[in-house]
């Protein structure tokens, strides 16, 4: 199963998948910050898991969002061009 489908190294197969990865990372980071005094090692692990979910830093996730959106826009314009071309 190819999760990237030729859309760059940071993008996702769909917008909903990308947004879910971002939400999961935000929840992990929030928990890691709030609970860092009680469980420092678990907080560190949650921070690492958040970075994995983001595929890097938050800016990397944002670049992936742009890649995912541009891939979707490219598919729509290609489909529209196929529908308007004479066959």
Secondary structure, 3 states (H helix, E strand, C coil): CCCCCCCCCCCCCCHHHHHHHHHHHHHHHHHHHHCCCCCHHHHHHHHHHHHHHHCCCHHHHHHHHHHHHHHHHHHHHHHHHHHHCCC
